[in-house]
Amino acid sequence: MERVQGWPATLAEGPVGLRPHRYRDARAWSETRIANEEWLAPWEPTSTEPWASRNSVAAWPTLVSSFRRYARVGALLPFVVTYQGGLVGQLTVNNVIRGALRSAHIGYWVDQAVAGRGVMTTAVALVTDHCFGPVGLHRVQVDIRPENAPSRRVVAKLGFREEGYLMRYLDIDGGWRDHVSYALTVEDVPRGLLSRLRAPAPPST
């Protein structure tokens, strides 16, 4: 089978890593998800299945198989997020469109235990640079519920541009929820997002 542009890929910056999912990640993924129900559930797609069931070890193989199937045709770039070698989240490049648009959406979650350490900010920078480089995309978009302050801080730190307000956009946590749309194009970051993160803060006046 022909290799998909930019996939599979393993990315890293300091203690933060991104890699494809593995079947043997089942227990670490399930334990992390179940421990973070209160932290994650308000931002997850609506489901009638109980949280413990849809995030069980038994649910993992079907999820990984789905990720791999869509990744093989270039529609998805699914990553596990690691911190100091341990699984702490997921980041998925969804809705990859080629042709004249060359665009994708980024979605992510992270373990509350490592929130605030810059893990997801670094992960989003890594994957955005990868999308603008080896994957060959022109635009990446992140849509976030306005109430989700931690996720909005991630894109703010990276300089994503707020482009719109999407009314009743996605069926999340039992209802049609508004989202704020953020985006970058490759012209916005000619030296990449990681270089922006690495740059020293300007001196205070």
JOLINPE-V37153 format. One record per run of one state. SS is the DSSP state (2 for helix, 1 for strand, 0 for the rest). FROM is the first residue (numbers start at 1). TO is the last residue. If there is no record, write none. Layout:
# JOLINPE-V37153
ss=SS from=FROM to=TO
ss=SS from=FROM to=TO
This chain:
# JOLINPE-V37153
ss=0 from=1 to=10
ss=1 from=11 to=13
ss=0 from=14 to=15
ss=1 from=16 to=19
ss=0 from=20 to=22
ss=2 from=23 to=35
ss=0 from=36 to=36
ss=2 from=37 to=43
ss=0 from=44 to=44
ss=1 from=45 to=45
ss=0 from=46 to=50
ss=2 from=51 to=54
ss=0 from=55 to=56
ss=2 from=57 to=72
ss=0 from=73 to=76
ss=1 from=77 to=83
ss=0 from=84 to=85
ss=1 from=86 to=97
ss=0 from=98 to=102
ss=1 from=103 to=110
ss=0 from=111 to=111
ss=2 from=112 to=114
ss=0 from=115 to=118
ss=2 from=119 to=132
ss=0 from=133 to=138
ss=1 from=139 to=144
ss=0 from=145 to=148
ss=2 from=149 to=158
ss=0 from=159 to=160
ss=1 from=161 to=172
ss=0 from=173 to=174
ss=1 from=175 to=185
ss=2 from=186 to=189
ss=0 from=190 to=192
ss=2 from=193 to=198
ss=0 from=199 to=205
